[in-house]
Amino acid sequence: MNNPLDFTLVENEAADTSMPGFDVFCLYMNILAECNGYKLKFLNITKKNNLIAVFPVFFKRNLFWIISTKPPFAYYLKIFYTDSGKDLLIKNPSYKKWIHEIISRYLNENFDFVQGNFDTFETDMRAFIWKGFSVKPAYTYSLDLSSFQENRIDRSEMNKLRKSLKTDFKVKEEIDVGAIKTLANDYGKTLNYNAEFYSFLDKLAEANLIYQYSVYDEENVISSSILLRDDHNLISYALVNLTLRNKMSTGVNSLLMIMIIKNIREKGYRFYDLCGANIPSIADFKSRFATKLETYYHFSSCPSKTLNLLKKFRTR
């Protein structure tokens, strides 16, 4: 069966920002492209000239090939579904496969190397596999804030919370990228946060796309988390989480996590994606807050295509 959908490619400055939520989506994607040194276009996917989905295409050119990859500062490559697209998928979920077919075909035909992560809403990756991509599962923890109950939090974390509440720690909601810099210094070169990353955080703050929550011991910041806002879909994403190493045993991480959950639920968010469950110690911590383990997928050019490119490179 032929694909019933069509697509056009538009420059980032020509993207239609009249759709609800799409102006913020475009703004975030442009900040990602600028701070990571990528060019950006949008793949507009249509059905009978009716726009149903938009996929951001980040790419770079070098002397020998063109690559399209997820920018380093992004966790997912997210497909934006219009209201018409959402209605279409409710009536006929099989159209998700056709949307993926267009994206995978375009990436495969126009770039020498491709890699990225979809978010947890993209669960059917057959179109990418059929196009020869390597597809591997990865994991994250998420929290349904509408059904969150504090009594479901693991007892060990509640004990840590009670321990932290006996201190003079203060939790503040305020944007202060400098707090992240201060905490990062405690980790030395192991974090590898560079000037471009801090510029990325500054631009997100200027665009009002983040929340930040920090814990202070007297006047000194000891822990801080930055969350990316998706006000259209009412989802918050964990972007940065840092705590002074000598404060890990004080219960400050439990205090900050619970305060964040309560605060963003009060703000009306439906979901909190903790963005990752692939490192054992970190995954174990996130699992204790009544979270749900979810799968997302990493896709990349098939190994044979990459190998052929390397061979081509060596013969030049």
N, C-alpha and C positions, 0 to 999 in steps of 0.2 A: 504493500500500500504506500502510495506517495504521501509525503509529509503535507498535511493540510495547512501548515503554517508557512509564513514568509518572514523575511527579515530585511532590515536596512541598517546601515552603520552610520552613526552620526558623531561628529566631534563633540567634545565635552561642553564647549561653549554653546552648542546648538541644541542641547538636550531640553526637552519639554519639561518645564518645572511647574506646569499648571495643575498636575495631578496631586491629590492629597498625599503628603509625606515625601513626594519625590524631590522637592527642593532641598530638603535636609539630606536625603540620600545622595543627591548630586554633590552637595557641599562636602560631605564626608569623603566621598570618592575622590574629589578634586584635591582635598587636603592630603589624602593618602598618596596620590600621584605626585604632587608637588614635593612633599617631604621625603619621598623615597626615590626621586629622580626618574619617575616613569612618565610615559605618555599615556593618555587615557582616551578611549572612545567608548561609546555605548552601542551595544547590539540591541536594537529595537525589534522585538518579535511580535508579529501581527497575525490576526486571523481576519481575512476579508477587510483589510485596512483598519481594523480595530486593534489598537495596541493592547497587548495582554501581559507582556513581560519585558523587562530590561535587564541586560547583563553587562556589567562593567568589564571592559577589556583593558588590562594594564600591559604595557609592552615596552621593551627596550631594544635598541639596535646596537650592535657592535660591528666590528670589521667583517665578521664572517657570517653571522646569523642573527635572526630576530627571535627573541624569546618573549613569552607571555607567562608571567608568574604572579602569584599572590605577593603583594608588597610585604616586606619583612614586618612592618608594624601592624599588619592586619592579621586577624585570626582566621577569618572566613572570607570567601568570595560569595557575596550574597546576591541572589536573584531578586529583583524588585518586581512584585506582581501587582498589576493595577487592579482596581476593583472589578473591572470586566474580566481580568484574568482569574481572579479568585472565584468569581461566580462560575466561570467556565470549568474550572477544576473541580468545583463542588458537583456540578452536573455530570462532568465526564473526566474523572481522574486520569484517564489514559493520555490526556493532552500533556501531562507532565513529561511523559516519554518523548513526545514530539518536540517539546521545548528543549530538552536535553540533547536531542538529536541535532537540532540546529546549532546549539552551542558547541558541542563536541566536533561537529563537522567543520564549523568555521575555524575553530582553534587548530584542528588537525591540518587543515588546508592552507592556513596562512602564517603559521609559525614553525620555526625549526625545533623549538623546545617549549613545552608547556607544563606547568604544575600549579596546583592550588588545592584549597580545601573548600568544600561546600559546607553550609551549616546543617543543622540536624533536620531541617525540613526537607532536604533533598535525599530521600532514602532509596530511590530506584536509580541505580547507576548503570543499568544495562546498556544504555545508549553509548556511554563512554567506553565500556568494555567492548562492545561491538565495533567501535571505531579504532580499537587497538590500544586504548589507553591502559596503563597500569592503575588499578584501583585498589586501595587498601583502607581498611577500617581504622578509625581512631575513636577516642572516647572523651566525653565531657560529662560533668554533672550539671544538672539544671534543677531549678526549684519552681514549682507551681505556687506562686504567692497567694493565689485565691484559696488554696486549701492548706496553706502552711499552718501547722500547730506547734507551738513551742515545746509542748510536752513530748513531741516525737524526736526531739534532738537527743543525741546520745548522752547518757548520764555523765560520761567522763568530761564532755564539753560543758555541761551545765555546772559541774564541779569547778572547772577552770573559770567559768564565768563568775561564780560566786567568789572565787579567790581574787579575781581582778576587781570586783566591786568593793573589796575591802581596802583597796589602795586609793590613792588620790588621782587616779587616771581620769582624764576628761576627754570625751569624744566630741569632736567638732566637725560640722559640715561646712567646708570652705575650700575654695579653689586656691591651691598653693603648690605649684609645680616645684618650687624650691624645696618643699618638704621631701619630695621624691629624690631630689638630688642629694639632700642630706643623708637620707637613709641608704641610698645607693653607694655612698662613700664607704659605708661600713662593710660592703662586700668587695671592695677593691675592683680588680679587673674581671672578676668572675661574671659580672652582669653584662659588661660590654655595652652599657648605655652610652650613646654618643650625642653630639650636639644636635644632629638631625632628629634624634628621638625626642629630645627635650623641646625642640622647635615644634615637632608634631603635637606634643601635649599642649604647648602654649597656643597653637592654632585651634586645637579642639576647644580649649577653654574660651578663647576669644569668640568662637562660633556658638558657644553655649551648648556644646554637645557632650559634656561630661558632668558627672558628679564626683566629688572627692570627700572622703571621710578620713579623719586622722585622729589618732590618740596621742595625748600629751601627758607627760609626767612632769608636773610643774610647767615650765616654759619650753620643754624640750620634746620635739616630736619623736615618738618611739615606734609608731606604726602608721601606715597610710595606704588607702586603696582608692584607685580611680576607676570609675565605671563609665562605660560608653552608653549614651542614651539613644534608644530608638522609641521616640514618643508616638510614632505612627502605629507600630505594632505592640507598643507597651512592653518592651523587653529591655532589660539592662544587661550589659555584658561586662564581666570583670576584665579590666584592661591591665592594671598594674596593682600588685600587692607586695608591700615590703614592710618588714619588721626588723628592728635592731636585733642582732643575734643574741645579745646578752639579756634580751627581754622575752625571749621565746617561752620561758618557763613561768611567766607571770600570769598567763591566761589572757594576754592582750589580744591575741588572734581570735579567740573565741568571743571576747567582748566586741571586737570590731565587726566580726561576721554577723553576730546576732543584731547589733545595732543597725547595720546596713540593711539586713533583711526586713526589719521592722519599718525602717524609714522609707525604703522604696515601695513597700507594700502600701504604706500610708499615702504615698504620692500617686497611687493608682496603677502601678506596673503589675502586669500579670505574670511575667516570668523573669527569672534571674538565671542567666547562663554563666556558670563559673569558669567557662573557657579552659577546659583541660581536665583530664583524669588519666594521664598517661605516664606520670612519674609516681611510683608507689607511695612514697611518703606524703606527697601533696594530695594524691587521690584519696588516701586513707583519711586525711583531715577533712576533705570536702564531703566525704561520704557520711559524716556524722551529723549532718544538719538537715536530715529528712529530705535529702536530695534524691534525684532519679538519675541513674546512669543511662546516658544516651549515646548513640553512635553517629559519628559524622564520617565523611569519606575524603581521603586524599587522592587526587588523580594526577597523573603525570604521563608524559609521552612514553610510549612503549620502549623498553630497553633497546630493541633492535634499531629503532629510528635514531635514538641518541647515539648508539654505537656507530651507525653509518655516518652521522654528522662528525663524530670525532675522527673517524678514518678520513673523511673529506678534508677536515681541518689539517690533519697531519701531512696530507699530500700537497698542500699549498706552499 
